[in-house]
Amino acid sequence: MYIDPKTSKLIAQKDNASFTWKDVVGELIDNAFDAKATRVDLQFGQGRTFAVIDNGNGCDNLERMLIEGDHYNKKALSGRYGVGLKDAATWLWGQLSIESATNAVVQTCLVDWAQLAKQDDWSVADPIILPSTGNTGTTLRFMNITRAFPDYEKLVDEISYLFAPALWKGAQITIKTQHKAVRAIEAWHMPPVEKVVNDTFEVNGKAVKIDVGIVKEGHPNLRKGFSYCQGHRVVISTAKGSNGHSVSRVCGIVGLSKQWTLARNKDGVLDDDMDLLEHEIFRRCEAIIMEAETQAERIESSALAGKVSQGLSVLLQSNQKEKRESTKEQPGTIKPEGTKKQRRKSKRLQPGDKLMQAIHGGSMRMEWDSNMNGDIGRVDLLGRVIYLNPKHARLEYHKRNENHDALIDVCMALFASKVIEEPQRELFKEMSSKTDFVDAWGYAMAMTLQPAN
């Protein structure tokens, strides 16, 4: 079987293409669904073997499947073959065995990519043609591949999302690995959402359907923004449609009709009307996008405040001294130095200058309060709360960058300032001797520099 002249250099270069297992498997599943398959089986076996088996309409022209830069589109079968197959095969390298059955015939052929790369022309043995068995479908078997097998769990997660539209409609994808039984890949589903916008519209005669909502609080949003889909697959996951606003709590599906132009490997939308589509999506979803942005800021602020509160309480309660029985071998809490002996941790603790011991409950939390007239923060010792002003320029900067260590330091400064102003500051032991803010803050920071384990 002689195939249109292509240089061996082109084939060899394909071996180094920056593909991933997700890309390769995605291309092959995509071809199967294009051929009207309802089931695709992925098999990773012994001897560096990987197979993709489908029950689609099959291909009656294997030569066209292997033409570099070409694809085969048989209208009678509505199947599309060859797109991505050469990319996948030359990335995997080794040998490729193809068996494709239509209602008319069964054809098989074998391609050795390493051998083919050494030839001056691109030709392989003619396919073997056998009578139809009554079953249709294609089996692609890659043998002696050079790539290490993938992280299977990661691949399952990626395929679950990538082909969710097909799986939603009842298609099946299974995976069989070397040491595990066959299992079905379940479809990705949107998390629970509220304030949902469902709409169908056209952009220059091309149909679009949107299903967008705000992820309910308490539920993670692992696929933020919009999943643009066409046919049986997700084309791209992107924030395009938000007009630059946060989509950390937005999850939605944008269904595109076949009139929308995709990239060659269906991994992007190259249509000239994408900007207009974004405008139309945002116009319909602006209210929930803005509400979701506010919710995201509140949730993220709360999470950050929680981290600061936890760190603050640990620091304020950390300065306890180890208590030991004083012996000749163990002189109190002195660290042995200049020897190879390991210091043994004490089994008991004794109260040190525990900064929080005067506060009932022994803990302190941090909360945001924007009603401070420009103040950086304030301390409520009775309520055991340190309030920080999120509108303060420096705190807003630390908040935006989630720098909880810097926020803890600010809390400690406010705490030290409050303690030296307290009428009953003698309750704070060592800090009561500090009459100057800098001394008090320095003492507090030094005492809480290294929390006890």
N, C-alpha and C positions, 0 to 999 in steps of 0.2 A: 504494500500500500504506500504509494508515493504521495507525500503531502507537499503542498505549495512551498517552494524554497524558503527556508528560514535559516539564518546562520546558527551554528552551534554555540557561538558566543552568547547569543540571546538566551538560549536555554540555560547555559551555565550561570549567567547572571541571575536568572530567576531563583536559583538555589540559595542566593543570599538576600532575597527580598525580605523586607522588614515586616513579615507576616507574623501572626500569632496563631495558636490553635483555635482561638475563637474565630479569627478571620477565615481560616481554612475550612473548619467544620461548618461555619456559617454559609460559605459559598456552596458547599456540596449539598447541604440541606436545602438551600435556596433553589438550586437546580432541580432537586427532587420535587419540591412543591410546585415549581414552574411546570413540571411534567405531570401535574395533577395527582401526585402521590398523596395518599391519606395516612401513610405510615412510613417512618424512616427509622432504621435501626443502626446505631453506632456500635461497632465492636472493636475493642482493643485486645489483641491476642498475643500469644507467644511468638517468638521469632521476629519481633519488631514489625508486627502486622496490624494494620488498621483498615477496617472495612466500613463502607456506607452502603446500606441495602434499602431500596425503596420499592413500593408497589405502584409506581407511576405508569405512564403510557409507554415508556421505553423509547429507544431511539433506533431508527432504521438506517442511520448513516453514521457509523463510528468515525469515518474519516473526517467529517465536519466537526465532530466533538474535539478532535485533536489539532485542528488548524490554529496556530498561534495568531491571536488578534482577531479571531472570527468566532461566530457562534452559529448554532443551528436552530432555526425557528420553523417548526413544521406546523402550519396553521391547522391542518386537519386534526392534529393531536393537541393543539394549544400548548405544546411543550417547548421549552427553551433549553438548549443543551450547550455545553461548552464554555459558557461564561464562568470564569473562575476555576474551571477544572484544570487547565494547564498551570495556572498560578499555584493552585494547591498541590498538584502533582510534582512540580519541579521544586517546590519548597520542601516537600516531604522527601523527594529524591527516591532512590531505590527503584523498584519495578511497580508498574501499574497494570493490573489485570482488569479488563472491562468485560462484563457480560450484560447485554441489554436485550430484553425480550419485548417484542410488539405482538399485536394480534396476528402478524404475518410470519415473522421469523425470529430466531434467536441468533445473535451475533456475539462473537467473542474475539478479543485480541489482547496482545501483551506488549507493553512498552518498557524498555530498559533505558531510563533517562541518562544514566552515566555513559552507556554505550552510544546512545543517540547523540550526545554532546560531542563525541569524538568524530562523528561522520561529517562529510562535506555537505551532504544534503539531509533532509529530514524525511526519512522513509522507514517504515516498519513493515512487518509481514502482513499480508492481506488478512482480514478478519475471517474467521471460520463461520460459515453460515449454516444453521441447522433449522429444521422445521419448528414451527410454533408448538409450544406445549399447552397453550391455552391460557397461561398466566403471563402477565406483563410486569415489567419493572426493570430496574437497573441495579447491578452490583458492582461497586468500585472497590477493588481490593489492592491496598498499597502494601508492598512487601519489602522487607529489609530497609525500612525507612531510616534516615540518618538523624531525625529529630527525637529528642527524649519525649516520652509520653507526658501529657499535661497533668496539671493538678485537676483531678477529676471533679472534685466538689466545686471548684471555681468554674470549670467548664460547664457543669450542669446549671449553675446559677446564671451564667451568661446566656446559654441557649434558652433557658426558661424565659428570660426577658426578651431576647432577640426575636424569638418566634412565638411570643405570647398570642398575637392575633390568630395564628393558625391553630394553636392549642385551644384557644377559646372556642373555636368553631368545630372542635372535635377531632382534629388531626392528632396523631400520636408520634412521639419521638421517644425511643428507648435507648438505653446505654448499657453495654455489657463490658466490664473491665476484666482484667486477667484473673482476679481471684474473687470476684463477686457475681451474684446472680443478676439476671436482666432486671432492670427497673425502669419504670416510666418516668420521664421528665415532666414535672407538673408546671403548669403555666404560671407566670408571674401575674399577680393581681394588684391593682391599686390599693393602697391602705384606706381605711375608713375616712371618708371625706364629708364635708358639709358645705353649705352655700354653693351647691353645684350649679354650673352653667352648662347646659346642653343646647347646642345650636347646630344648624346645618345652613351653609351659605355657599356662594360661589365667588371666585376671584377670577375675573376675565374668562368666565365660562368653565372654570375648573372647580369641581366640587370639593368641599371641605366639611368635615364633621368634627365638632369639638365636644369634649366631656372633661371639664376642669373643675376642681374643687379645692377647698382648704383642708389640709390633713387635720383630723381632730387631735386635740391636745392629749398627750399621753401615748401617742402612736408615732413611731419613727417614720421619716420620709426618706427612703433609700434611693428613690428615683426622682430627684427634685426637678421641677420644671415640667417641660412638655415632651412627651414621647411622640415623635412624628412617625406615623405608620402608613404603609401602603401595601395593600394585598395581605400577604401572609406574614409580614415581618415588621419589626420596628426598624426604621431607617436611621434615625438619629435621636439622641436625648439631648435637649438643649434648653437654655433659658430664653431663647428667641421667641418673643411673643409677650414678654414682660415689660418691654420698653425700658429696660435697665433697672427695674426694681428687683428686690430680693424674691427668690422663688424657693427659699428653704422650707416653707410650709405649703407650697403649691404643688399639686400633682395633677397632671392631666394628659389626655390622649388627643392628638390631632390626627384625624384620619384623612389621608389624601387620596383622591381618585387617580386612576391610571394616567390621566392627562398631565399630571405633574412630572417634570423631568428630574430623574435621579442620576446620581453618579454611576459610573460603569458597574461598580460592585455593589450598588444599592446601599452604600454606607453614607450617603449625604444627599441633600436636595440642592440641585444646581439650577433650579428654575429662576427665570428672570423676575418672577412676581413674588419672591420670598419676602422682600421688604413690605410690599403691599399686604401680604398675608399676615405678617407680624402686626401691622397696624390694625387689621381687622380683628385679630385675636385679642389684642389689648383693648380695643374699643368695647368688645363684648365682655371682657373679664376684668376690666379696670377696678371695679368695686371690690371684688374678692381678692385681687392681687394686692391692693392697698391694705385691706383688712388683714390679709395673711402676713404682710410685711410688719404690721404693728404687732400681730401675735408672735411672730418670730423674734422680734426685738424683746418682747416681754419674756418669752420662754428662755432666750439666750441670756438675758439679764438676770433672770432668776437662777439659772444654772451657774452663772458666774458668781452671783452672790452666795450661792450654796458652797462653792469651792472656797471662797474667801472666808466664810463663816467657819467652815471645817478647819481650814488652816489656822485661822485666828485662835480658835479654841484650843487646838493642839499646842500652839506656841505659848499661849498664856498659862497653860497647865503643865508645861513640859519641864520646868526647872525644879525637879526634885533631886535630892542627893541620894546616892547609894549608901546604905547602912551596912557596915561590916563589923564583925567581932575583931577587935584589935588584937593581933598576935604578932609574934616575931616574924612569922612567915607572911602574914597578911597585915601590914601596917595601915589600917584604916582604908581610905579610898585612894591612896597614892598609887599612881600608875607606875609599874616597873619600867624603867628605861635603861637602854644600853644592854639589854639581854635579849635572848631569843625566846624567853618565856612569854606565853600568851596571857593577857590579862583576863581574869575570870570575872564574868558579870555577877553582881550581887543578886541574891535571891530576894532581898527586901529593899524597900525604899523608905526614906524618912523625909518629912516635909522640909523643903528648902524655902526660898523666898518665892513661894507660889503666888503669882500676881493676882490670881483669881480667887484666892481663898476667902477674901472678904465679901465676895459677891455670892449671894444665895444661888445655888444650882451649879456654880463653878463653870459656867460657859458663857460665851459671848457670840452674838451673831451679827452679821452685817446686812443692812437693807438699803435700798435706794430711796431717796426722797428728793424730788426736784423742787420742792417749795422751801428754798433756803435763802432767797435773796442774795445769791452770789457766794454764800459761804461754802467752804469745801466740804464741811460735814459737821456733825455734832454727836455727842455721846449721851446715852441714857443709861447710867449705871444701874438704876433701880430696875429698869426693864431689861437690862443686859443686852442692849442693842447699840450698835454704832451705825449711824446713818451717813451715807455718802451722797453727794450731789451729782447726779449723772450729767447735769448741764455744765458743770465746771470744766473748763477747756482741757486741763490736764487729765482729769478723771475720765472725761469722755474719750480721750485718746487711749488711756489704759483699758477702758471698757471695750472699745472697738477692737483692740488687739488682744483681748482676753488675757491681759497681764495681771493675773491674780496675785502674784508675789508683790508687785508694786502697790496694789490696792491694800494688801495686808500691811505693808509698811506705813501707808497713809493712816490706816486704822490704828496702828500702834502709836503713831504720833498724836492722834486725837485722844487716844486712851491715856497716854502719858500726860498730856495737857490737862485732861479732866481730873486725873488723880491728884496732881499738885494743887488743884484749885478746890478739892473737896475739903469741907470742914473736918471730916473724920478721916483724913488721908492717913492718919497714923495706923489705921487698920491695914494698910498695905505694906506693913513691915518696912523693909529696906527702902522702899520708894518714899516713905514718909520723910526720910532725911534729905530728899532731893527737893530743893526749893526753886530750882531753875528748870525750865522746860527742857533745855538741851541736855542737862544732866539726867533728868528723869527719862527722857526718850532714849538717850544713849544707854542708860542702865537697862531699860526694858528691852531694847534691841539686843543687847549683849546677852541678857539672861535667856532670850528666846531664839538665839541664833541656831542652835543645834538641838532640836527636840529629842527627848529620850526615846529610845527604841521600845 
